[in-house]
Amino acid sequence: MDQTKTVRFSKLVEEFGKPALYLALVDPSKDSKFQHAVRENRVLTIKQDPTSKQKDFGTVGFLSEKFVTYLIFPKSLELFANARVVGIKYDELADTTVAPPASAIPTKPMVKPKRSAPPVKQEPKREPKIERKPPPEPKPKTFLVRLRVIATASSEHEISVTAMTKAEAKTKAEERAPFLELPQPDRKTKILRVREKA
């Protein structure tokens, strides 16, 4: 029989302070400051499977999995090691975020364009003019785009956009994503699903 402890998120906030959202811009296992917080038992892993109807829940400790968010508490959570945390309230997070140092974030090396020989001028071929009707322009389609706007909280919206392709629908949805009044200016929009409206 599984004897995993369960604790409410509000109890952790009350006892150990408001946690900061960790921005995983690099592999967390390679971020020394984050690993320091892991060793001090200050990390809460929140599972956020976008395909699940289940509410987000957390586990005290560091879990390296897909669809997770990490919160770093100001005090050790050792009393609740490996406990399941329910009742996640993103509005109870601290007004700060924690990110790895800029030196740890990989950058793309600059590639210099290759110089090529000047193009050889050729006489254009003259073809008889054939009057062709232009193909009809494709009509834009309407897509339903489910997206998540993440700051120190998570919010999902389903909006209707008119576009030619799914890619264009994603772009338009990101442009129309509602910007919530949140204390941190850093926001991230994640497209969860795009489907053509019936």
C-alpha positions in Angstrom: 0.0 0.0 0.0 1.4 3.4 -1.0 2.1 5.6 2.1 3.0 8.8 0.2 2.3 11.9 2.3 -0.1 14.5 0.8 0.2 18.2 1.7 -1.6 21.3 0.5 0.4 24.0 -1.3 -0.9 26.7 0.9 0.5 24.9 4.0 4.0 24.9 2.4 3.7 28.6 1.5 2.6 29.4 5.1 5.4 27.4 6.7 8.3 27.9 4.2 7.6 31.2 2.4 6.5 32.0 -1.1 8.4 30.1 -3.8 10.1 31.6 -6.9 9.4 30.2 -10.3 12.5 28.6 -11.9 13.0 29.4 -15.6 14.7 26.3 -17.0 16.6 27.9 -19.9 19.2 25.2 -19.6 19.2 21.6 -18.4 18.5 22.1 -14.6 20.9 19.3 -13.8 23.7 21.5 -15.2 22.7 24.7 -13.4 24.9 24.9 -10.2 22.6 27.4 -8.4 19.5 25.2 -9.0 21.4 22.0 -7.9 22.4 23.9 -4.7 18.6 24.4 -4.1 18.0 20.7 -4.8 20.6 19.7 -2.3 19.0 22.0 0.3 15.6 20.3 -0.3 14.0 23.6 -1.4 12.7 22.4 -4.8 9.1 21.5 -5.7 8.4 19.8 -9.0 5.0 20.6 -10.5 3.6 18.2 -13.1 1.6 20.1 -15.9 0.7 17.5 -18.6 -1.2 19.6 -21.2 -3.1 16.5 -22.4 -4.4 15.6 -19.0 -7.7 16.9 -17.5 -6.2 16.4 -14.0 -5.3 19.5 -12.0 -1.6 20.3 -11.6 0.1 18.7 -8.6 3.6 18.7 -7.2 6.2 16.5 -5.6 8.7 17.8 -3.1 12.1 17.3 -4.7 13.6 17.4 -8.2 12.1 15.2 -10.9 13.6 15.4 -14.4 10.5 14.7 -16.5 8.6 16.3 -19.4 5.9 18.9 -18.7 7.2 20.0 -15.3 7.8 23.4 -13.7 10.1 23.9 -10.8 9.5 26.2 -7.8 12.3 27.1 -5.4 11.3 27.8 -1.8 13.3 30.1 0.5 13.4 27.4 3.3 14.1 23.6 3.2 11.1 21.3 2.6 12.9 18.3 4.1 10.0 17.6 6.5 7.9 16.8 3.4 10.5 15.0 1.2 8.8 13.1 -1.7 5.3 14.3 -0.5 2.6 14.9 -3.0 1.5 18.5 -3.1 -2.1 19.4 -4.1 -4.1 22.6 -4.4 -1.4 24.5 -6.4 -2.2 28.2 -6.5 0.1 30.1 -8.9 -1.0 33.4 -7.5 0.8 32.6 -4.2 4.2 32.6 -5.9 6.8 35.2 -5.1 7.2 38.2 -7.4 10.6 37.0 -8.5 11.8 34.4 -10.9 15.1 32.4 -10.8 17.0 31.8 -14.0 20.5 30.2 -14.7 23.3 32.7 -15.2 23.7 34.1 -18.7 27.0 32.4 -19.1 25.3 29.0 -18.7 22.8 29.6 -21.6 24.2 28.2 -24.8 24.4 30.5 -27.8 24.5 29.7 -31.5 27.9 30.4 -33.1 27.9 33.0 -35.8 28.3 31.6 -39.3 29.9 33.8 -41.9 28.3 33.7 -45.3 30.4 32.0 -48.0 31.6 34.3 -50.7 30.7 32.9 -54.1 31.8 33.9 -57.6 29.8 36.6 -59.3 26.8 35.2 -61.3 27.3 34.7 -65.0 24.8 36.8 -67.0 22.8 34.8 -69.4 20.5 35.9 -72.2 16.9 35.4 -71.1 15.0 32.9 -73.1 12.1 34.4 -74.9 9.0 32.3 -74.8 5.8 33.0 -76.6 3.3 34.8 -74.3 0.5 32.6 -73.2 -2.2 34.3 -71.2 -2.8 32.2 -68.1 -5.4 32.8 -65.5 -3.9 33.1 -62.1 -5.0 30.3 -59.8 -7.7 31.3 -57.3 -6.3 32.6 -54.1 -6.8 30.2 -51.2 -9.3 31.3 -48.7 -8.2 31.6 -45.1 -9.4 29.0 -42.7 -10.5 29.5 -39.1 -8.5 27.6 -36.5 -9.1 27.1 -32.8 -5.8 27.5 -31.0 -5.3 26.4 -27.4 -2.4 28.3 -25.8 -0.9 28.7 -22.4 0.5 32.1 -21.3 3.0 31.5 -18.5 4.4 34.2 -16.2 4.3 33.4 -12.5 0.9 31.8 -13.2 -0.5 29.6 -15.9 -3.6 30.4 -17.9 -5.2 28.6 -20.9 -7.5 30.2 -23.4 -9.2 29.0 -26.6 -9.5 31.7 -29.2 -10.7 31.7 -32.8 -8.4 33.1 -35.4 -8.6 33.3 -39.2 -5.5 32.1 -41.1 -4.2 30.3 -44.1 -2.3 27.6 -42.3 -1.8 26.2 -38.8 1.5 28.0 -38.6 -0.1 31.3 -39.4 -2.9 30.5 -36.9 -0.3 29.9 -34.2 1.4 33.2 -35.0 -1.8 35.1 -34.9 -2.9 33.4 -31.7 0.4 34.3 -30.0 -0.1 37.9 -31.1 -3.6 38.0 -29.7 -2.7 36.2 -26.4 -4.1 38.1 -23.5 -1.5 39.7 -21.4 -2.4 39.4 -17.7 -1.5 42.0 -15.1 1.4 40.2 -13.5 4.3 41.6 -11.5 7.0 40.1 -13.7 7.4 41.4 -17.3 8.8 38.0 -18.6 6.0 36.0 -20.1 6.0 33.0 -22.3 3.3 31.8 -24.6 3.1 28.1 -25.4 0.8 26.7 -28.1 -0.7 23.5 -26.9 -2.9 22.6 -29.8 -4.1 23.9 -33.2 -7.1 22.4 -35.0 -9.3 23.6 -37.8 -12.6 24.9 -36.7 -15.5 22.8 -38.0 
